[in-house]
């Protein structure tokens, strides 16, 4: 995960404003630009992290953070 995270951060940092403002490449709900698509994926990932937190709580495991 550390390897993937560092590579992802480096790639995101290398994207130009022009590229991010370019047209969306996938047909995702409410997306018009590449930046919109990235925001969609970040929200989607966060949603699933929240689901995992509820499952952990239901199983009486400690929280994911804090």
mmCIF file as Biopython writes it, N, C-alpha, C and O atoms, coordinates in Angstrom:
data_model
#
loop_
_atom_site.group_PDB
_atom_site.id
_atom_site.type_symbol
_atom_site.label_atom_id
_atom_site.label_alt_id
_atom_site.label_comp_id
_atom_site.label_asym_id
_atom_site.label_entity_id
_atom_site.label_seq_id
_atom_site.pdbx_PDB_ins_code
_atom_site.Cartn_x
_atom_site.Cartn_y
_atom_site.Cartn_z
_atom_site.occupancy
_atom_site.B_iso_or_equiv
_atom_site.auth_seq_id
_atom_site.auth_asym_id
_atom_site.pdbx_PDB_model_num
ATOM 1   N N  . UNK A ? 1  ? 0.824   -1.185 0.000   1.0 0.0 1  A 1 
ATOM 2   C CA . UNK A ? 1  ? 0.000   0.000  0.000   1.0 0.0 1  A 1 
ATOM 3   C C  . UNK A ? 1  ? 0.871   1.253  0.000   1.0 0.0 1  A 1 
ATOM 4   O O  . UNK A ? 1  ? 0.552   2.230  -0.677  1.0 0.0 1  A 1 
ATOM 5   N N  . UNK A ? 2  ? 1.957   1.229  0.748   1.0 0.0 2  A 1 
ATOM 6   C CA . UNK A ? 2  ? 2.846   2.396  0.775   1.0 0.0 2  A 1 
ATOM 7   C C  . UNK A ? 2  ? 3.423   2.673  -0.595  1.0 0.0 2  A 1 
ATOM 8   O O  . UNK A ? 2  ? 3.531   3.830  -1.001  1.0 0.0 2  A 1 
ATOM 9   N N  . UNK A ? 3  ? 3.796   1.625  -1.314  1.0 0.0 3  A 1 
ATOM 10  C CA . UNK A ? 3  ? 4.354   1.801  -2.654  1.0 0.0 3  A 1 
ATOM 11  C C  . UNK A ? 3  ? 3.313   2.405  -3.589  1.0 0.0 3  A 1 
ATOM 12  O O  . UNK A ? 3  ? 3.616   3.332  -4.340  1.0 0.0 3  A 1 
ATOM 13  N N  . UNK A ? 4  ? 2.111   1.893  -3.547  1.0 0.0 4  A 1 
ATOM 14  C CA . UNK A ? 4  ? 1.041   2.398  -4.410  1.0 0.0 4  A 1 
ATOM 15  C C  . UNK A ? 4  ? 0.703   3.845  -4.053  1.0 0.0 4  A 1 
ATOM 16  O O  . UNK A ? 4  ? 0.534   4.676  -4.945  1.0 0.0 4  A 1 
ATOM 17  N N  . UNK A ? 5  ? 0.603   4.153  -2.766  1.0 0.0 5  A 1 
ATOM 18  C CA . UNK A ? 5  ? 0.248   5.506  -2.337  1.0 0.0 5  A 1 
ATOM 19  C C  . UNK A ? 5  ? 1.273   6.529  -2.795  1.0 0.0 5  A 1 
ATOM 20  O O  . UNK A ? 5  ? 0.906   7.596  -3.286  1.0 0.0 5  A 1 
ATOM 21  N N  . UNK A ? 6  ? 2.543   6.220  -2.641  1.0 0.0 6  A 1 
ATOM 22  C CA . UNK A ? 6  ? 3.577   7.175  -3.058  1.0 0.0 6  A 1 
ATOM 23  C C  . UNK A ? 6  ? 3.586   7.354  -4.569  1.0 0.0 6  A 1 
ATOM 24  O O  . UNK A ? 6  ? 3.787   8.466  -5.056  1.0 0.0 6  A 1 
ATOM 25  N N  . UNK A ? 7  ? 3.377   6.294  -5.305  1.0 0.0 7  A 1 
ATOM 26  C CA . UNK A ? 7  ? 3.318   6.416  -6.767  1.0 0.0 7  A 1 
ATOM 27  C C  . UNK A ? 7  ? 2.095   7.205  -7.204  1.0 0.0 7  A 1 
ATOM 28  O O  . UNK A ? 7  ? 2.170   8.004  -8.137  1.0 0.0 7  A 1 
ATOM 29  N N  . UNK A ? 8  ? 0.964   6.984  -6.532  1.0 0.0 8  A 1 
ATOM 30  C CA . UNK A ? 8  ? -0.253  7.724  -6.864  1.0 0.0 8  A 1 
ATOM 31  C C  . UNK A ? 8  ? -0.071  9.208  -6.584  1.0 0.0 8  A 1 
ATOM 32  O O  . UNK A ? 8  ? -0.444  10.041 -7.409  1.0 0.0 8  A 1 
ATOM 33  N N  . UNK A ? 9  ? 0.498   9.552  -5.430  1.0 0.0 9  A 1 
ATOM 34  C CA . UNK A ? 9  ? 0.736   10.968 -5.107  1.0 0.0 9  A 1 
ATOM 35  C C  . UNK A ? 9  ? 1.633   11.618 -6.143  1.0 0.0 9  A 1 
ATOM 36  O O  . UNK A ? 9  ? 1.372   12.742 -6.570  1.0 0.0 9  A 1 
ATOM 37  N N  . UNK A ? 10 ? 2.682   10.930 -6.552  1.0 0.0 10 A 1 
ATOM 38  C CA . UNK A ? 10 ? 3.606   11.482 -7.549  1.0 0.0 10 A 1 
ATOM 39  C C  . UNK A ? 10 ? 2.890   11.706 -8.883  1.0 0.0 10 A 1 
ATOM 40  O O  . UNK A ? 10 ? 3.089   12.732 -9.533  1.0 0.0 10 A 1 
ATOM 41  N N  . UNK A ? 11 ? 2.072   10.759 -9.281  1.0 0.0 11 A 1 
ATOM 42  C CA . UNK A ? 11 ? 1.345   10.895 -10.552 1.0 0.0 11 A 1 
ATOM 43  C C  . UNK A ? 11 ? 0.357   12.051 -10.497 1.0 0.0 11 A 1 
ATOM 44  O O  . UNK A ? 11 ? 0.282   12.848 -11.432 1.0 0.0 11 A 1 
ATOM 45  N N  . UNK A ? 12 ? -0.404  12.147 -9.403  1.0 0.0 12 A 1 
ATOM 46  C CA . UNK A ? 12 ? -1.372  13.232 -9.272  1.0 0.0 12 A 1 
ATOM 47  C C  . UNK A ? 12 ? -0.675  14.593 -9.276  1.0 0.0 12 A 1 
ATOM 48  O O  . UNK A ? 12 ? -1.189  15.549 -9.857  1.0 0.0 12 A 1 
ATOM 49  N N  . UNK A ? 13 ? 0.483   14.687 -8.638  1.0 0.0 13 A 1 
ATOM 50  C CA . UNK A ? 13 ? 1.230   15.945 -8.602  1.0 0.0 13 A 1 
ATOM 51  C C  . UNK A ? 13 ? 1.739   16.338 -9.980  1.0 0.0 13 A 1 
ATOM 52  O O  . UNK A ? 13 ? 1.955   17.519 -10.250 1.0 0.0 13 A 1 
ATOM 53  N N  . UNK A ? 14 ? 1.931   15.362 -10.849 1.0 0.0 14 A 1 
ATOM 54  C CA . UNK A ? 14 ? 2.470   15.651 -12.183 1.0 0.0 14 A 1 
ATOM 55  C C  . UNK A ? 14 ? 1.400   16.091 -13.190 1.0 0.0 14 A 1 
ATOM 56  O O  . UNK A ? 14 ? 1.740   16.551 -14.280 1.0 0.0 14 A 1 
ATOM 57  N N  . UNK A ? 15 ? 0.135   15.960 -12.848 1.0 0.0 15 A 1 
ATOM 58  C CA . UNK A ? 15 ? -0.935  16.304 -13.786 1.0 0.0 15 A 1 
ATOM 59  C C  . UNK A ? 15 ? -1.082  17.822 -13.893 1.0 0.0 15 A 1 
ATOM 60  O O  . UNK A ? 15 ? -1.140  18.527 -12.886 1.0 0.0 15 A 1 
ATOM 61  N N  . UNK A ? 16 ? -1.140  18.298 -15.108 1.0 0.0 16 A 1 
ATOM 62  C CA . UNK A ? 16 ? -1.261  19.742 -15.333 1.0 0.0 16 A 1 
ATOM 63  C C  . UNK A ? 16 ? -2.699  20.207 -15.149 1.0 0.0 16 A 1 
ATOM 64  O O  . UNK A ? 16 ? -3.638  19.413 -15.212 1.0 0.0 16 A 1 
ATOM 65  N N  . UNK A ? 17 ? -2.855  21.503 -14.921 1.0 0.0 17 A 1 
ATOM 66  C CA . UNK A ? 17 ? -4.194  22.084 -14.800 1.0 0.0 17 A 1 
ATOM 67  C C  . UNK A ? 17 ? -4.991  21.882 -16.087 1.0 0.0 17 A 1 
ATOM 68  O O  . UNK A ? 17 ? -6.200  21.658 -16.051 1.0 0.0 17 A 1 
ATOM 69  N N  . UNK A ? 18 ? -4.304  21.963 -17.219 1.0 0.0 18 A 1 
ATOM 70  C CA . UNK A ? 18 ? -4.981  21.775 -18.506 1.0 0.0 18 A 1 
ATOM 71  C C  . UNK A ? 18 ? -5.519  20.355 -18.643 1.0 0.0 18 A 1 
ATOM 72  O O  . UNK A ? 18 ? -6.636  20.146 -19.116 1.0 0.0 18 A 1 
ATOM 73  N N  . UNK A ? 19 ? -4.723  19.394 -18.230 1.0 0.0 19 A 1 
ATOM 74  C CA . UNK A ? 19 ? -5.167  18.004 -18.301 1.0 0.0 19 A 1 
ATOM 75  C C  . UNK A ? 19 ? -6.370  17.774 -17.385 1.0 0.0 19 A 1 
ATOM 76  O O  . UNK A ? 19 ? -7.355  17.151 -17.782 1.0 0.0 19 A 1 
ATOM 77  N N  . UNK A ? 20 ? -6.279  18.282 -16.159 1.0 0.0 20 A 1 
ATOM 78  C CA . UNK A ? 20 ? -7.365  18.099 -15.202 1.0 0.0 20 A 1 
ATOM 79  C C  . UNK A ? 20 ? -8.656  18.774 -15.648 1.0 0.0 20 A 1 
ATOM 80  O O  . UNK A ? 20 ? -9.749  18.310 -15.324 1.0 0.0 20 A 1 
ATOM 81  N N  . UNK A ? 21 ? -8.528  19.865 -16.389 1.0 0.0 21 A 1 
ATOM 82  C CA . UNK A ? 21 ? -9.700  20.583 -16.893 1.0 0.0 21 A 1 
ATOM 83  C C  . UNK A ? 21 ? -10.236 19.967 -18.181 1.0 0.0 21 A 1 
ATOM 84  O O  . UNK A ? 21 ? -11.289 20.373 -18.673 1.0 0.0 21 A 1 
ATOM 85  N N  . UNK A ? 22 ? -9.524  18.998 -18.722 1.0 0.0 22 A 1 
ATOM 86  C CA . UNK A ? 22 ? -9.941  18.349 -19.964 1.0 0.0 22 A 1 
ATOM 87  C C  . UNK A ? 22 ? -11.196 17.512 -19.772 1.0 0.0 22 A 1 
ATOM 88  O O  . UNK A ? 22 ? -11.626 17.261 -18.646 1.0 0.0 22 A 1 
ATOM 89  N N  . UNK A ? 23 ? -11.772 17.085 -20.880 1.0 0.0 23 A 1 
ATOM 90  C CA . UNK A ? 23 ? -13.027 16.334 -20.814 1.0 0.0 23 A 1 
ATOM 91  C C  . UNK A ? 23 ? -12.865 14.993 -20.097 1.0 0.0 23 A 1 
ATOM 92  O O  . UNK A ? 23 ? -11.823 14.343 -20.179 1.0 0.0 23 A 1 
ATOM 93  N N  . UNK A ? 24 ? -13.915 14.605 -19.399 1.0 0.0 24 A 1 
ATOM 94  C CA . UNK A ? 24 ? -13.931 13.322 -18.698 1.0 0.0 24 A 1 
ATOM 95  C C  . UNK A ? 24 ? -13.730 12.192 -19.700 1.0 0.0 24 A 1 
ATOM 96  O O  . UNK A ? 24 ? -14.209 12.261 -20.832 1.0 0.0 24 A 1 
ATOM 97  N N  . UNK A ? 25 ? -13.026 11.167 -19.280 1.0 0.0 25 A 1 
ATOM 98  C CA . UNK A ? 25 ? -12.725 10.051 -20.171 1.0 0.0 25 A 1 
ATOM 99  C C  . UNK A ? 25 ? -13.623 8.840  -19.935 1.0 0.0 25 A 1 
ATOM 100 O O  . UNK A ? 25 ? -13.642 7.906  -20.736 1.0 0.0 25 A 1 
ATOM 101 N N  . UNK A ? 26 ? -14.359 8.863  -18.841 1.0 0.0 26 A 1 
ATOM 102 C CA . UNK A ? 26 ? -15.265 7.764  -18.517 1.0 0.0 26 A 1 
ATOM 103 C C  . UNK A ? 26 ? -16.665 8.338  -18.377 1.0 0.0 26 A 1 
ATOM 104 O O  . UNK A ? 26 ? -16.833 9.549  -18.231 1.0 0.0 26 A 1 
ATOM 105 N N  . UNK A ? 27 ? -17.636 7.499  -18.420 1.0 0.0 27 A 1 
ATOM 106 C CA . UNK A ? 27 ? -19.009 7.963  -18.259 1.0 0.0 27 A 1 
ATOM 107 C C  . UNK A ? 27 ? -19.465 7.703  -16.834 1.0 0.0 27 A 1 
ATOM 108 O O  . UNK A ? 27 ? -20.191 6.748  -16.559 1.0 0.0 27 A 1 
ATOM 109 N N  . UNK A ? 28 ? -19.019 8.580  -15.928 1.0 0.0 28 A 1 
ATOM 110 C CA . UNK A ? 28 ? -19.388 8.479  -14.522 1.0 0.0 28 A 1 
ATOM 111 C C  . UNK A ? 28 ? -20.435 9.543  -14.219 1.0 0.0 28 A 1 
ATOM 112 O O  . UNK A ? 28 ? -20.410 10.616 -14.822 1.0 0.0 28 A 1 
ATOM 113 N N  . UNK A ? 29 ? -21.347 9.270  -13.306 1.0 0.0 29 A 1 
ATOM 114 C CA . UNK A ? 29 ? -22.416 10.226 -13.001 1.0 0.0 29 A 1 
ATOM 115 C C  . UNK A ? 29 ? -21.877 11.589 -12.567 1.0 0.0 29 A 1 
ATOM 116 O O  . UNK A ? 29 ? -21.066 11.675 -11.645 1.0 0.0 29 A 1 
ATOM 117 N N  . UNK A ? 30 ? -22.323 12.640 -13.224 1.0 0.0 30 A 1 
ATOM 118 C CA . UNK A ? 30 ? -21.992 14.005 -12.835 1.0 0.0 30 A 1 
ATOM 119 C C  . UNK A ? 30 ? -20.586 14.473 -13.144 1.0 0.0 30 A 1 
ATOM 120 O O  . UNK A ? 30 ? -20.160 15.507 -12.630 1.0 0.0 30 A 1 
ATOM 121 N N  . UNK A ? 31 ? -19.857 13.748 -13.964 1.0 0.0 31 A 1 
ATOM 122 C CA . UNK A ? 31 ? -18.490 14.167 -14.276 1.0 0.0 31 A 1 
ATOM 123 C C  . UNK A ? 31 ? -18.413 14.782 -15.660 1.0 0.0 31 A 1 
ATOM 124 O O  . UNK A ? 31 ? -18.979 14.273 -16.626 1.0 0.0 31 A 1 
ATOM 125 N N  . UNK A ? 32 ? -17.692 15.898 -15.726 1.0 0.0 32 A 1 
ATOM 126 C CA . UNK A ? 32 ? -17.475 16.574 -17.006 1.0 0.0 32 A 1 
ATOM 127 C C  . UNK A ? 32 ? -15.994 16.698 -17.336 1.0 0.0 32 A 1 
ATOM 128 O O  . UNK A ? 32 ? -15.614 16.781 -18.504 1.0 0.0 32 A 1 
ATOM 129 N N  . UNK A ? 33 ? -15.149 16.710 -16.284 1.0 0.0 33 A 1 
ATOM 130 C CA . UNK A ? 33 ? -13.712 16.872 -16.474 1.0 0.0 33 A 1 
ATOM 131 C C  . UNK A ? 33 ? -12.954 15.725 -15.805 1.0 0.0 33 A 1 
ATOM 132 O O  . UNK A ? 33 ? -13.519 14.953 -15.030 1.0 0.0 33 A 1 
ATOM 133 N N  . UNK A ? 34 ? -11.678 15.635 -16.119 1.0 0.0 34 A 1 
ATOM 134 C CA . UNK A ? 34 ? -10.821 14.638 -15.473 1.0 0.0 34 A 1 
ATOM 135 C C  . UNK A ? 34 ? -10.784 14.897 -13.967 1.0 0.0 34 A 1 
ATOM 136 O O  . UNK A ? 34 ? -10.798 13.950 -13.180 1.0 0.0 34 A 1 
ATOM 137 N N  . UNK A ? 35 ? -10.736 16.164 -13.556 1.0 0.0 35 A 1 
ATOM 138 C CA . UNK A ? 35 ? -10.745 16.499 -12.126 1.0 0.0 35 A 1 
ATOM 139 C C  . UNK A ? 35 ? -12.029 16.001 -11.466 1.0 0.0 35 A 1 
ATOM 140 O O  . UNK A ? 35 ? -11.998 15.519 -10.334 1.0 0.0 35 A 1 
ATOM 141 N N  . UNK A ? 36 ? -13.153 16.117 -12.166 1.0 0.0 36 A 1 
ATOM 142 C CA . UNK A ? 36 ? -14.415 15.592 -11.640 1.0 0.0 36 A 1 
ATOM 143 C C  . UNK A ? 36 ? -14.318 14.086 -11.423 1.0 0.0 36 A 1 
ATOM 144 O O  . UNK A ? 36 ? -14.802 13.561 -10.420 1.0 0.0 36 A 1 
ATOM 145 N N  . UNK A ? 37 ? -13.692 13.402 -12.363 1.0 0.0 37 A 1 
ATOM 146 C CA . UNK A ? 37 ? -13.551 11.944 -12.232 1.0 0.0 37 A 1 
ATOM 147 C C  . UNK A ? 37 ? -12.697 11.584 -11.019 1.0 0.0 37 A 1 
ATOM 148 O O  . UNK A ? 37 ? -13.025 10.656 -10.280 1.0 0.0 37 A 1 
ATOM 149 N N  . UNK A ? 38 ? -11.603 12.318 -10.815 1.0 0.0 38 A 1 
ATOM 150 C CA . UNK A ? 38 ? -10.751 12.055 -9.657  1.0 0.0 38 A 1 
ATOM 151 C C  . UNK A ? 38 ? -11.510 12.308 -8.363  1.0 0.0 38 A 1 
ATOM 152 O O  . UNK A ? 38 ? -11.374 11.547 -7.404  1.0 0.0 38 A 1 
ATOM 153 N N  . UNK A ? 39 ? -12.303 13.363 -8.328  1.0 0.0 39 A 1 
ATOM 154 C CA . UNK A ? 39 ? -13.114 13.649 -7.141  1.0 0.0 39 A 1 
ATOM 155 C C  . UNK A ? 39 ? -14.134 12.534 -6.911  1.0 0.0 39 A 1 
ATOM 156 O O  . UNK A ? 39 ? -14.369 12.134 -5.771  1.0 0.0 39 A 1 
ATOM 157 N N  . UNK A ? 40 ? -14.735 12.037 -7.980  1.0 0.0 40 A 1 
ATOM 158 C CA . UNK A ? 40 ? -15.697 10.936 -7.875  1.0 0.0 40 A 1 
ATOM 159 C C  . UNK A ? 40 ? -15.040 9.715  -7.234  1.0 0.0 40 A 1 
ATOM 160 O O  . UNK A ? 40 ? -15.599 9.106  -6.322  1.0 0.0 40 A 1 
ATOM 161 N N  . UNK A ? 41 ? -13.836 9.361  -7.727  1.0 0.0 41 A 1 
ATOM 162 C CA . UNK A ? 41 ? -13.152 8.188  -7.187  1.0 0.0 41 A 1 
ATOM 163 C C  . UNK A ? 41 ? -12.752 8.386  -5.733  1.0 0.0 41 A 1 
ATOM 164 O O  . UNK A ? 41 ? -12.836 7.446  -4.943  1.0 0.0 41 A 1 
ATOM 165 N N  . UNK A ? 42 ? -12.319 9.588  -5.361  1.0 0.0 42 A 1 
ATOM 166 C CA . UNK A ? 42 ? -11.955 9.859  -3.966  1.0 0.0 42 A 1 
ATOM 167 C C  . UNK A ? 42 ? -13.171 9.702  -3.064  1.0 0.0 42 A 1 
ATOM 168 O O  . UNK A ? 42 ? -13.076 9.093  -1.998  1.0 0.0 42 A 1 
ATOM 169 N N  . UNK A ? 43 ? -14.311 10.243 -3.481  1.0 0.0 43 A 1 
ATOM 170 C CA . UNK A ? 43 ? -15.540 10.121 -2.694  1.0 0.0 43 A 1 
ATOM 171 C C  . UNK A ? 43 ? -15.979 8.663  -2.604  1.0 0.0 43 A 1 
ATOM 172 O O  . UNK A ? 43 ? -16.382 8.193  -1.540  1.0 0.0 43 A 1 
ATOM 173 N N  . UNK A ? 44 ? -15.897 7.955  -3.720  1.0 0.0 44 A 1 
ATOM 174 C CA . UNK A ? 44 ? -16.300 6.550  -3.758  1.0 0.0 44 A 1 
ATOM 175 C C  . UNK A ? 44 ? -15.432 5.723  -2.807  1.0 0.0 44 A 1 
ATOM 176 O O  . UNK A ? 44 ? -15.946 4.880  -2.071  1.0 0.0 44 A 1 
ATOM 177 N N  . UNK A ? 45 ? -14.132 5.959  -2.821  1.0 0.0 45 A 1 
ATOM 178 C CA . UNK A ? 45 ? -13.218 5.242  -1.945  1.0 0.0 45 A 1 
ATOM 179 C C  . UNK A ? 45 ? -13.518 5.548  -0.481  1.0 0.0 45 A 1 
ATOM 180 O O  . UNK A ? 45 ? -13.509 4.648  0.359   1.0 0.0 45 A 1 
ATOM 181 N N  . UNK A ? 46 ? -13.784 6.816  -0.176  1.0 0.0 46 A 1 
ATOM 182 C CA . UNK A ? 46 ? -14.114 7.219  1.191   1.0 0.0 46 A 1 
ATOM 183 C C  . UNK A ? 46 ? -15.399 6.553  1.663   1.0 0.0 46 A 1 
ATOM 184 O O  . UNK A ? 46 ? -15.510 6.154  2.823   1.0 0.0 46 A 1 
ATOM 185 N N  . UNK A ? 47 ? -16.360 6.435  0.770   1.0 0.0 47 A 1 
ATOM 186 C CA . UNK A ? 47 ? -17.627 5.778  1.100   1.0 0.0 47 A 1 
ATOM 187 C C  . UNK A ? 47 ? -17.369 4.341  1.570   1.0 0.0 47 A 1 
ATOM 188 O O  . UNK A ? 47 ? -17.909 3.905  2.586   1.0 0.0 47 A 1 
ATOM 189 N N  . UNK A ? 48 ? -16.546 3.622  0.826   1.0 0.0 48 A 1 
ATOM 190 C CA . UNK A ? 48 ? -16.262 2.237  1.194   1.0 0.0 48 A 1 
ATOM 191 C C  . UNK A ? 48 ? -15.443 2.135  2.471   1.0 0.0 48 A 1 
ATOM 192 O O  . UNK A ? 48 ? -15.627 1.194  3.244   1.0 0.0 48 A 1 
ATOM 193 N N  . UNK A ? 49 ? -14.535 3.091  2.711   1.0 0.0 49 A 1 
ATOM 194 C CA . UNK A ? 49 ? -13.790 3.102  3.974   1.0 0.0 49 A 1 
ATOM 195 C C  . UNK A ? 49 ? -14.764 3.271  5.142   1.0 0.0 49 A 1 
ATOM 196 O O  . UNK A ? 49 ? -14.600 2.647  6.191   1.0 0.0 49 A 1 
ATOM 197 N N  . UNK A ? 50 ? -15.771 4.111  4.954   1.0 0.0 50 A 1 
ATOM 198 C CA . UNK A ? 50 ? -16.792 4.281  5.982   1.0 0.0 50 A 1 
ATOM 199 C C  . UNK A ? 50 ? -17.580 3.007  6.224   1.0 0.0 50 A 1 
ATOM 200 O O  . UNK A ? 50 ? -17.904 2.677  7.365   1.0 0.0 50 A 1 
ATOM 201 N N  . UNK A ? 51 ? -17.888 2.293  5.155   1.0 0.0 51 A 1 
ATOM 202 C CA . UNK A ? 51 ? -18.598 1.024  5.307   1.0 0.0 51 A 1 
ATOM 203 C C  . UNK A ? 51 ? -17.766 0.035  6.125   1.0 0.0 51 A 1 
ATOM 204 O O  . UNK A ? 51 ? -18.288 -0.666 6.992   1.0 0.0 51 A 1 
ATOM 205 N N  . UNK A ? 52 ? -16.468 -0.011 5.835   1.0 0.0 52 A 1 
ATOM 206 C CA . UNK A ? 52 ? -15.582 -0.903 6.591   1.0 0.0 52 A 1 
ATOM 207 C C  . UNK A ? 52 ? -15.532 -0.512 8.063   1.0 0.0 52 A 1 
ATOM 208 O O  . UNK A ? 52 ? -15.461 -1.377 8.935   1.0 0.0 52 A 1 
ATOM 209 N N  . UNK A ? 53 ? -15.569 0.788  8.342   1.0 0.0 53 A 1 
ATOM 210 C CA . UNK A ? 53 ? -15.556 1.244  9.736   1.0 0.0 53 A 1 
ATOM 211 C C  . UNK A ? 53 ? -16.794 0.736  10.477  1.0 0.0 53 A 1 
ATOM 212 O O  . UNK A ? 53 ? -16.695 0.293  11.622  1.0 0.0 53 A 1 
ATOM 213 N N  . UNK A ? 54 ? -17.961 0.801  9.826   1.0 0.0 54 A 1 
ATOM 214 C CA . UNK A ? 54 ? -19.186 0.285  10.463  1.0 0.0 54 A 1 
ATOM 215 C C  . UNK A ? 54 ? -19.109 -1.220 10.698  1.0 0.0 54 A 1 
ATOM 216 O O  . UNK A ? 54 ? -19.565 -1.713 11.730  1.0 0.0 54 A 1 
ATOM 217 N N  . UNK A ? 55 ? -18.543 -1.939 9.759   1.0 0.0 55 A 1 
ATOM 218 C CA . UNK A ? 55 ? -18.400 -3.388 9.926   1.0 0.0 55 A 1 
ATOM 219 C C  . UNK A ? 55 ? -17.466 -3.692 11.093  1.0 0.0 55 A 1 
ATOM 220 O O  . UNK A ? 55 ? -17.754 -4.557 11.920  1.0 0.0 55 A 1 
ATOM 221 N N  . UNK A ? 56 ? -16.338 -2.970 11.152  1.0 0.0 56 A 1 
ATOM 222 C CA . UNK A ? 56 ? -15.402 -3.180 12.264  1.0 0.0 56 A 1 
ATOM 223 C C  . UNK A ? 56 ? -16.078 -2.891 13.601  1.0 0.0 56 A 1 
ATOM 224 O O  . UNK A ? 56 ? -15.912 -3.642 14.561  1.0 0.0 56 A 1 
ATOM 225 N N  . UNK A ? 57 ? -16.837 -1.804 13.659  1.0 0.0 57 A 1 
ATOM 226 C CA . UNK A ? 57 ? -17.524 -1.450 14.895  1.0 0.0 57 A 1 
ATOM 227 C C  . UNK A ? 57 ? -18.519 -2.540 15.282  1.0 0.0 57 A 1 
ATOM 228 O O  . UNK A ? 57 ? -18.617 -2.906 16.453  1.0 0.0 57 A 1 
ATOM 229 N N  . UNK A ? 58 ? -19.246 -3.050 14.315  1.0 0.0 58 A 1 
ATOM 230 C CA . UNK A ? 58 ? -20.207 -4.112 14.582  1.0 0.0 58 A 1 
ATOM 231 C C  . UNK A ? 58 ? -19.555 -5.387 15.085  1.0 0.0 58 A 1 
ATOM 232 O O  . UNK A ? 58 ? -20.165 -6.150 15.834  1.0 0.0 58 A 1 
ATOM 233 N N  . UNK A ? 59 ? -18.329 -5.615 14.678  1.0 0.0 59 A 1 
ATOM 234 C CA . UNK A ? 59 ? -17.582 -6.794 15.123  1.0 0.0 59 A 1 
ATOM 235 C C  . UNK A ? 59 ? -16.759 -6.521 16.383  1.0 0.0 59 A 1 
ATOM 236 O O  . UNK A ? 59 ? -16.003 -7.375 16.847  1.0 0.0 59 A 1 
ATOM 237 N N  . UNK A ? 60 ? -16.924 -5.307 16.926  1.0 0.0 60 A 1 
ATOM 238 C CA . UNK A ? 60 ? -16.241 -4.869 18.139  1.0 0.0 60 A 1 
ATOM 239 C C  . UNK A ? 60 ? -14.738 -4.786 17.999  1.0 0.0 60 A 1 
ATOM 240 O O  . UNK A ? 60 ? -14.009 -5.022 18.962  1.0 0.0 60 A 1 
ATOM 241 N N  . UNK A ? 61 ? -14.263 -4.449 16.797  1.0 0.0 61 A 1 
ATOM 242 C CA . UNK A ? 61 ? -12.859 -4.153 16.582  1.0 0.0 61 A 1 
ATOM 243 C C  . UNK A ? 61 ? -12.629 -2.669 16.842  1.0 0.0 61 A 1 
ATOM 244 O O  . UNK A ? 61 ? -13.582 -1.891 16.821  1.0 0.0 61 A 1 
ATOM 245 N N  . UNK A ? 62 ? -11.377 -2.257 17.089  1.0 0.0 62 A 1 
ATOM 246 C CA . UNK A ? 62 ? -11.116 -0.840 17.280  1.0 0.0 62 A 1 
ATOM 247 C C  . UNK A ? 62 ? -11.386 -0.048 15.983  1.0 0.0 62 A 1 
ATOM 248 O O  . UNK A ? 62 ? -11.427 -0.614 14.891  1.0 0.0 62 A 1 
ATOM 249 N N  . UNK A ? 63 ? -11.564 1.249  16.134  1.0 0.0 63 A 1 
ATOM 250 C CA . UNK A ? 63 ? -11.827 2.104  14.984  1.0 0.0 63 A 1 
ATOM 251 C C  . UNK A ? 63 ? -10.661 2.137  14.007  1.0 0.0 63 A 1 
ATOM 252 O O  . UNK A ? 63 ? -9.549  1.724  14.335  1.0 0.0 63 A 1 
ATOM 253 N N  . UNK A ? 64 ? -10.928 2.632  12.806  1.0 0.0 64 A 1 
ATOM 254 C CA . UNK A ? 64 ? -9.885  2.719  11.792  1.0 0.0 64 A 1 
ATOM 255 C C  . UNK A ? 64 ? -8.896  3.816  12.096  1.0 0.0 64 A 1 
ATOM 256 O O  . UNK A ? 64 ? -7.729  3.711  11.718  1.0 0.0 64 A 1 
ATOM 257 N N  . UNK A ? 65 ? -9.329  4.875  12.775  1.0 0.0 65 A 1 
ATOM 258 C CA . UNK A ? 65 ? -8.440  5.992  13.114  1.0 0.0 65 A 1 
ATOM 259 C C  . UNK A ? 65 ? -8.835  6.524  14.485  1.0 0.0 65 A 1 
ATOM 260 O O  . UNK A ? 65 ? -9.992  6.454  14.901  1.0 0.0 65 A 1 
ATOM 261 N N  . UNK A ? 66 ? -7.833  7.055  15.165  1.0 0.0 66 A 1 
ATOM 262 C CA . UNK A ? 66 ? -8.078  7.748  16.431  1.0 0.0 66 A 1 
ATOM 263 C C  . UNK A ? 66 ? -8.496  6.958  17.555  1.0 0.0 66 A 1 
ATOM 264 O O  . UNK A ? 66 ? -8.714  7.495  18.641  1.0 0.0 66 A 1 
#
